[in-house]
Amino acid sequence: MENKKVLKGGEFILIESKASDTFIPEEFNEEQKMISDMCGDFLDKEVLPFLDKIDTTEPGLMKSLINKSGELGLLGISVPEEYGGFGQSFVTSMIASDILGAGYSYAVAYSAHTGIGTLPILYYGTEEQKQKYLPKLASGEFAGAYCLTEPNAGSDANSGKTRAVLSADGTKYILNGQKMWITNGGFADVLTVFAKIDNDKILSAFIVERNFPGVSFNPEEKKMGIKGSSTVQIFFNDCEVPVENLLGKRGEGFRIALNILHIGRIKLGANVLGAGRRAIMHSVNYANERKQFGAFLSNFGAIKYKLAEQSIRQFVAEAAVYRTSKYVDDKIKMYMADGMPKIQAYIEALGEYAMEAAILKVYGSETLDYIADEALQIHGGMGFSAEMPVERAYRDSRINRIFEGTNEINRLVACDMFLKQAKKADSEIFTLSKKIYEQLGTVENIVPTATDYFGKKHFYLGNLKKACVLMLGKAYEAVGKQYSSEQEIMMAISDMLIQLYVAESVVLRVEKLENLKSSEEYIIYKDICDVFVYEASAKIYKSAIDALNSFASGDEFVKIQNGIRGFTTIEPVNIKEARRRVAGKLIEDNDYKF
């Protein structure tokens, strides 16, 4: 670890990352592989055979699955051993989220329980609160839920109206209000509830048990997808909450909510991976057995394109998720080596990578949406039938662009974090942006000096980083204090950042795979890398010009446009043949085995 560079959050924009410092999923250790297999076995035996039954929200069924998950230890992976868990690494917890993500509605219940249902108490609870609740949450005896959203307080969570007033004898808070869209709310035993005390402007957080006086629950919501996931409204009518159940300090609730959302976002980035793999499996299985015009669907170029693109985007998402997950683990170790308590180290490390968490959430959820949509398209009319598994995959994927903050909010978060990084006293972003602008058309170099494969790829990535830095600096210079209200510009720059981060992640993964794969196998991974970097460069150019059109004109526009064109220019790639080779491997394996 002493020789390894642990990037700060957002630092990837300024620094060339090294493959040697990057963790990839091919490096899972034996214990992690065992946990992965255990999660897969659980789905195969307890979840996938009963999907139709789960979707009816049969009373007690999902709670029983949570109980069984706890018995296997799947709920306590992130919980320290002293509270009944296993205290595993962050990467290991992400592996569980990944594999169990193929469980449709169960995956939602599992993620809500182990993430937003458990972690607020783990990270912010008193010792007494942890001893009282965490062992039961880790074992599955208790199920957890998180109550933040209100009818008029969705993305603007701090505008919630739920109130808490201290009782006359000072022994309890009297809670009044309403929460909606509460995952696991129909059966959860322990609720983390956010409310404002008296006339406070900032939320506080409370641990509320299901059987506390004054708590009531609406029937299950009828939803487009994730039908088996419990989603209810919860009402608090003079609900009595003991003062010792205040979670964290008074007025700390909004900070707790934001930090837990960072975790939820990065975990969702992993959760969609399992769902993506399963949808790809259904896609290629059907393409290999369905005939049209006397040939299997998998023989047609248009279908090969879809199969390849599904696989490429999935592979890239995996690379970004596990790269970031190891950053979190390494940062935790670094903080602890400096004397920081373990729980605080977790909170600080996850906050450090808020930009990356937002990126993973957006890219992962949109990748799954693409994969599920194309899976249904490959099935044609049959895919529209509820008898086919891709119908459920399509419906269930859609919520992920809304969960854990909408993708629009997360795009704004990513760009806002970029701006905050630029404004730090020790940041060189604005200075570098001016330097890049001054050199446009003079010493601009769009031809890589390196001749080796990865030397060229890193050169292109360096140019894409220049494009991002240039656009942020010039946009901020043009709109100044109005920047935060120019959401179209912010989201365009955010899209540049997203494509940059995931493109660099796949380059690093493929570079590291060079020593792990045979030369015959390896060509496929270079194909994946070639296609994605080619596509990302084009998307970054498009986003940059969209933003540029919003604030620049005349000679300045032409100068920046030419510069962006240079920074996003890469050598030609025969993407048709590259995609066909990627599809060929998928078709031959009849499953996603990249």
N, C-alpha and C positions, 0 to 999 in steps of 0.2 A: 504494500500500500504506500510505502514511503516514496516509491519511484513512480507512482501513478498520479496523474493530474486529475483532480476532481473538479470538474467545471462548476462554476457558480450558475445559478439560474439565469438563463438568457445569454450566458457568455458564449454560447456556440456561434452567435452572430459575429463575434470579433476574433475568435480563436479557431485555428485549424485543429479539429479533433483528430485523434489518432486511433487507428483500429486497435492498437495494443492496449489502449485505455478504455475500450468499449466492450461491454458485456453483450453476448448474443445468446439466443435460446439454445443453440447447439452446445452450450457450456453448462447446462444444468448438471448438478452433481447427482449422485445416486439417490440420496434422500429426496431431492426435489423430483426426480423421475418417479420415485415410489409414490409420492403424494399425488403427482399427476395421474398415475395409473389408478390410484385409489379413487380419485375424483371421477375418472372415466368409468370405472366399475360401478360406482354409486349411481351415476346417471343411467347406465345400461340396465341396471337391475331395479332401481327404485323409482325412476322418473320417466324415462322415454317410453316404456311400455304402457304408461298410464296417462299420457298427455290429454286424451279426450276427457277422461274422468277429472283430471286436474282443472281443465278449462271450465268445468261446471261449478267451480268453487264449492265443492261438496264440503259442508262444515266439518272441521277437524282434520281434513286431509293434508292441507299445506302445513298446518302446525305439526302433524305427525312426521312429515318429511323434515321439518326443522329439527324435531326431536331426534330422528335417526341420524341426521347430519352431525348433531352434537355428540351422539354416542360414538361415532367414528372419529371424532376429533376435528371435523372440518370447520366447526364454528370457532374453535379456539386457536387457530393457527397464528393470529397476531396478538393473542392475549398472553401476557407473561405467565410463566409457570406458577408464580406465587398466587395467581388468581384462577388457577385451574386450566390454563391454556398451555401452549407449546412454545411460545416465545420465538417463533421462527422469523427469518429475515423478511424484509419487505418484498424481495423478489419471490420468495416462496408463497407469500400471501397472494401475489399477483398471478402466480401459476394456478392456484386454486380458483381465483376469479376467472381466469382464462378458460380453463377446462370446463368448469361448471357453467360457464356462459352459454354452452350449447343446450342448456336445460329449459329454455323458453321461460314460462312464468315462474318456475322454480328458481331459475337464475336470478330473477328480480327479487324474490323473497330472500334468498340467500345473501345477495349483495346488500340489500337493505339492512338485514339483521347484523351481518358481520361488519358493515361499514358504518353508516349513519346511525344504526340502532345500538351499536356497542361502543364505538370509538369515542363519542363525547364523554362517556363516563370514564373510560380508560385514560383519556388525555386530560380531562379537567375535573374529575371527581376527587373528593377527599378520600383519605385512606378508608374511612368507614364506609363511604359509598361504594368504593371499589370492592371491598370485602363482602358487602351485602349483595351486590348485583352481578359482578363480573363472573364469578364461578357458575352461577345459574344461566347466564347468557352464553357462556362458553360450552356448557353441557347440553344446552337445548331445553333445559327445564323452563326457562323464560325465553320468550321471543321479544325482540326489540323493534321499536319504530321511532320515527323522527318527525316531529310536528312543527313545521315552519310555515308552510303555505297557508294563506287565508283567501277568502273570496276576492278581496280587493288588494291583496299583497302577494303577488307572484314573484316576478323578477325583482321588484322593489320590496325585498323581504322586511326591511326595517320599518315599513309603513304599516305593519300589522296593528290591529286594534285590540288583540287579546291583552287583558290587564290582570295584574296581581296586586292585591292590597293586603298589608299585614293586619292580622287580627288584633283585636283590642288587647288580648292577653300576650301577644307577641310570640305565640307558639306555632302559628301556621300562616301561610299565605292563602288568601281566598282568590281563586282563579276564575275569570269569566271571559268567554270568547269562543271562537269557532275555528277549526282547522279543516283543510280539505286536501284531497288527493294524497291521503296518508297511506303509504305502502305498508302492508302488514297490519294495518290498523284494525282489521276485523278480528284478529286473534292475538295481537301483541299484549304482553304482560307489563312491559316497561316502556314508557313513552318519554322521550326528551322533548319538552314543550317550551316554546319560546314566547315570552310575554314581556310587557313593560310594567315595571313596578311603579305604582302611583302615576305621576305625570312625567316619568323619565322619557327622554327622547330616544334612548338606546335600549334595545332588548336585553333581557336577562334570560337565563335558562333554568328549567326545573326538571327534576326527575319525578314523573307522575306514574303511579301504579294503576293498573286497569280497574282495580276494585276500590279506589279512593272514592269517597262520597262526591257526587256531582259530576261524574264522567259518564257520558252517554254516546252511543255510536249509531250512525245511520246504517241502513242496509248497504250491501256491496254495490259499488258503481258498475254500470254496464259500459264496457269499454270496447274500442275498435280492436285492440290487440291485448296481449298479455292478460287474457281473460281469466286465467287461473290465479293471477296475483291479486291478493286482497287489497282493495282500495276503497276507503270509506271517509266520510266526514266524521269529525269528532267534536263534541260540544262539551264545554266546561261551564257548568252552572253552579256558581258558589262552590266550586271544587276546593276541597281542603287539602293543602299540600304542606306537610311539616316543614318548618324553617330549615331543618337540616337537609332537606332535599333541594335547596338552591344549588344549582350546578355552576361552579366557578364563582366569581364575584358578581355583585350587583352591577348591571350595565355591561357585563362582559359577553352577553349572549350573542351580539352581532358578530363579534370577533370569533366566538366559538363556531357560529354558523358558517362563516366564511372559510375558516380553516378546515372544517369538516367537509365543506363542499370541494375544496382543493383535493382532498382524499377521494371523495366520491367521483370526481372527474377523472383522476388518474386510474382509479379502479374500473370505471366504466370503459376506459381505453383498453383494459385487459378483458373485461367481460364480453365485449363484442367479438373478440377473436374466436372464442369457441363457437359462437353462433355463425360466424363467417365460414369457418372450416366445414361445419355441418351443411350449410347451404351449398358450398362448392361441391361437397360429396354428392348431394342430391342432384346437382346440375350435371356432373360428369356421368353419374350412374344412368340418368335418364338419356343423356346424349349418346351413350354407348349401347343402349338397348332399343331406342326408338328409331324406326326406319321411315324415311320419306323419299319419294322418287327412287326407290330401290337401293338406298344407301343409308347407313347410320347417320344420325344428326352430327355426330362427332367428326364425320368426314368433310363437312362443309366449312369453308373458310370463315363465313360469318359467325358460325358457332364457335369455331376455334378462337376467333378474336375475343368472344365473350368469356370463354373458359380461361384463356390466358390472362385477360385483364382482371378477372376475379382473383386469380392466383397471385398476380403481381401485386395488386393492392393489398391483399391479405399479407403477403410476405413482407411488404414495406411496413405495414402497421405493426406486425410482430417485432420488427427490428427497432422501431421507435419506442414501443412500449418497454421492451426489456433493456434497452439502452438507458432509458430514463429511470427505470426501477432500480438499476444498480447504482446510478448516481445517487438516488435517495439513500440506499444502504450505505454507500461509501461516505456520504455527508453525515449520516447518523454516527458512524464510527469516528469520524473526524471530530465532531462536536463532543462526543463522549471522551475521546482521548484528551480533549482540552478541559475536561472536568465537568461538562454539562450533564445533568441527570438524564437518564435514558428517555423518559417520556417527553421531557422538554426537547431533547435532541430530535425525537420523531416529529414533533410539532414544527420545530424550526426547519428541519430538512424538507418537509412536505411544503411548507410555505415558501421555501427557497425556489422550488421548481413550479411555482404557480403558473408561469407562462407555459412551460412544457406540459403541465397538466391540462391546461385549456386546449393546447394544440392537439394532444392525444385524444381528448374528448371529441373535438370537432372532426378530426381526420378519421378516427376510429368509427364513430357513429355514421359518418357519411360513406365510409368504405363498406360498412355492413349494409347500409341502404342500397348501395350500388350492387353489391353481391346478391342480395335478396331479390332485388328487382330483376336482375338478369337471370337469376335462377328461375323465376316465374316465367320470364320471356322464353327461355330455352324450353320450358315445358309447354309453351303455347296455351291453347285452350284448356288442356288438362291442368295446368298450373292454377287456373282460376277455380278449380273444383276444390271444395273443402276436404275431399278425400285424399288429396296429395299433400305431403308434408311442407312443400314450399309455400302453400297458402298461409299456413301458420307462420312460417319464417318471415314472409312479407309483412303480414299484419304486425307481428311482434317487434320487427326491427324499427318501426317508425317512431316509437316512443323515445328512442335513445337520443334523437336530436332535440328533445325537450327536457329529458331528465338532467338533473345536476346543473341547471342553468341552460337555457336555450343555446343553440349554436351561435345565434346572433350575439347574445351576452358574452359567450366565451370568446368569440372573435374580438369583441371590444376589450375584454380582459387581456387577451394576448397582446394587442396593440398598445393598450394602456401600460402594461408592464414594460414593454419595449421603450415607451416614452419615459417612464419613471427611471429606467436604467440609464437612458441618455442624459437625464437631468441630474444624476448623481455627480457630486463634486469631482470624483476621481474618474468619471467616465470620459472616454475619448470619442464617443459616437458623433456628437455634433461637429467636433473639430475634424474628425475623419470625413464626415459628409462634405464639409466645405473643401477639404483637400481633394476628394474624389471629383467634386464638381469643377474645381479649378483645372484639373488635369484632363478633363474630358476633351477629346479631339486632339490632344497633344501627345502625351505619353501613354495613352490608353492602349492596352495590349490585349487583343482578343485571341491571339494565337498562342497556345500553350508552348512553353519552352521544354517541358518534359516530353519524353517520347514513350515512356512506359504507360501501361493502361491506367493504373491508379494515380500516377502523377498527373495525367490529363484530367481525370475525374476530380481530383482535389483542386486543380486549377479552375475548372468550371465552377465548382462550389464556391471558391474564393470570389469569383466574379459575381455569382448570385448574391453573396453576402454584401458585396459593394453596392449592388442594385438596391438591396433592402435598406442599407444605411443611407444611401443617397436619397432615397424616396422619403424616408422619415425626416431627415434633416430639411429637405426642401419643402415638404408639406408643412412642417411646423413653422418654418421661416415665413411661409406664405399666409397661413391662417392664424398663427399665434395663439392667443388665449381662447379663440373660438374652436381650437382643434377638437376638443371633446364633443362638440356638437356636430362636427363634420363626420358623421358616422359612416357615410359611404366611403370616404377616403380612408378612415381607420380600418374598415373591414377589408378594403382592397389591399392595404399594407399587411393586414393580418393574414390574408390569403397568401401573400408572398412569404411570410414567415413560416406558415404551416408547410408549404411546399418545400421550402429550404430545409427545415428541420427533418422532415421525413426523407427527403432526397439524400441528405447527408447520412442519415441513419442507415439507409439501404446500402450506400457505398461502403460504409464502415463494416457492416455485416458481411457483405460479399468479399471485402478485402480480407477479413479475418477468416473466412471460410476457405481461402486459398490453401491453407495448410491443413484443412480438415477434410477436404474432398479430393477424390481422384480427379485427374485432369479430364477424364471422360465425363464425369458427373458435373464438373465445375462450369462447363460452358453454359449450362442452363442458367446458373446464377449470374453470370456476366450478361446474359440476355435480359434477365430481369432488371439488372442494374442499368443497362443501356437504355431499355425502353422507358424506365421510370425517369431517369435523369433527363432524357429527351423531352418527355411530356412535362415534367416539372419546370424546365426552362421556358417552355412555351407558355405555360400557365402564369409563371412569374412575370413574363413580358406583358401578357394581357392585363394582369392585375395592375402592374405598374403604370401602363398607359391609361387605363381607366382612371386611376387616381390622378395622374398627371394632367389629363384633360380637365380635371376639376379645379385646378389652381394655377396652371401655367399657360402662357401664350407667347406668341411671337418667337423671337430668337431664342429665348430661354427654353421654350417648349421644344424647339427643334434640337437644341444642344443636348437637353436631357434625354429626349427620345432617342437620339442617335447613340448616346451613351448606354442607355438601357438595352438598346438593340445589340450593341457590342457585348455587354455583360451577359446577355442571355443567348448568345450564339455558341453553338457547339457543333462538333463534327457530325456529318450525316450518319444516320443509323437506319439500316433496313429493318424497320419495325415490323413489317409483315412477316419476314422470315424468322425474326427473333421471337415474335409472339407464337408463331406456328411451332417452334421448337418447345417453348414453354407449355403450350397446349398439348403437344405430343407426349410429354412426360406425364401430364395429368391424365390424359386419355389412356396411356399404357398402364399406369398405376391404378386407374379407376377410383382414385381418391386423392385428396390433397396430402402429398408426402414430400413437400419441399423443406 
